[in-house]
Amino acid sequence: MLRRTINDVEYEIVCEFYDSGESSSIAKTIGENSVNTYRLTVGAKNPLTQISFNKDMDALQAYVTSNDEFLWNDYWEDPVEESEKR
């Protein structure tokens, strides 16, 4: 399980890549009733090196566990597409 401390609290980190190569990482509280607390979206390239992640999960996880914690935003849900509402 990938973990990261943000604002002096340890969170479980869940990462995923989109088809475009961009990614989303969610920091959720640890425990039985986990709560999504923070979110970080990253482009297809590592913001520090400008090298493409190429959907390399290890490279993405290395970035999200070592970047500045102020880059993480409060969690938000992805908008639901009209076709998904049916």
C-alpha positions in Angstrom: 0.0 0.0 0.0 1.4 3.4 -1.0 1.4 6.0 1.8 2.2 9.6 2.1 2.1 12.2 4.8 0.3 15.5 4.0 -0.2 18.2 6.7 1.2 15.8 9.4 -1.4 13.1 8.6 -0.5 9.8 6.9 -2.8 8.8 3.9 -3.1 5.9 1.5 -2.4 7.1 -2.0 -4.3 5.6 -5.0 -3.1 6.6 -8.5 -4.5 6.0 -11.9 -3.7 7.1 -15.5 -6.2 8.3 -18.0 -6.1 7.3 -21.6 -4.5 10.7 -22.4 -1.5 9.9 -20.2 -2.5 12.4 -17.5 -3.1 11.0 -14.0 -5.1 11.5 -10.9 -3.9 10.6 -7.4 -6.2 10.5 -4.3 -5.0 10.7 -0.7 -7.5 8.8 1.5 -7.6 8.4 5.2 -6.3 5.0 6.5 -8.8 2.7 8.1 -12.1 0.8 7.6 -14.1 3.9 6.7 -11.6 5.7 4.6 -12.4 9.2 3.3 -11.0 10.8 0.1 -9.3 13.9 1.4 -6.8 15.3 -1.2 -6.4 15.0 -4.9 -3.6 15.7 -7.3 -3.8 15.7 -11.0 -0.7 15.6 -13.1 -0.1 16.0 -16.8 1.5 13.3 -19.0 5.0 14.6 -18.1 6.7 14.8 -14.8 6.4 18.5 -13.8 10.0 18.5 -12.4 11.8 16.8 -15.2 9.5 17.3 -18.1 10.0 13.6 -19.0 6.9 11.7 -20.0 5.5 9.3 -17.5 4.5 7.0 -20.4 2.0 5.5 -17.9 4.8 4.2 -15.8 3.1 3.7 -12.4 6.4 3.5 -10.5 7.5 6.9 -11.9 4.2 8.5 -11.0 4.2 7.0 -7.5 7.7 8.2 -6.9 6.6 11.7 -7.9 3.4 11.9 -5.8 5.1 10.6 -2.7 8.0 13.1 -2.9 6.5 16.3 -4.3 5.6 19.3 -2.1 2.5 18.7 -0.1 1.1 22.1 -0.9 0.5 20.8 -4.5 -2.3 18.6 -3.2 -5.8 20.1 -3.5 -8.9 19.3 -1.5 -10.7 16.2 -2.9 -13.3 16.6 -5.6 -15.4 14.2 -7.6 -15.0 13.9 -11.3 -18.1 15.3 -13.2 -20.5 12.7 -14.5 -21.0 12.6 -18.2 -24.6 13.0 -19.4 -24.4 9.5 -21.0 -23.4 8.0 -17.6 -26.4 9.6 -15.7 -28.9 7.2 -17.3 
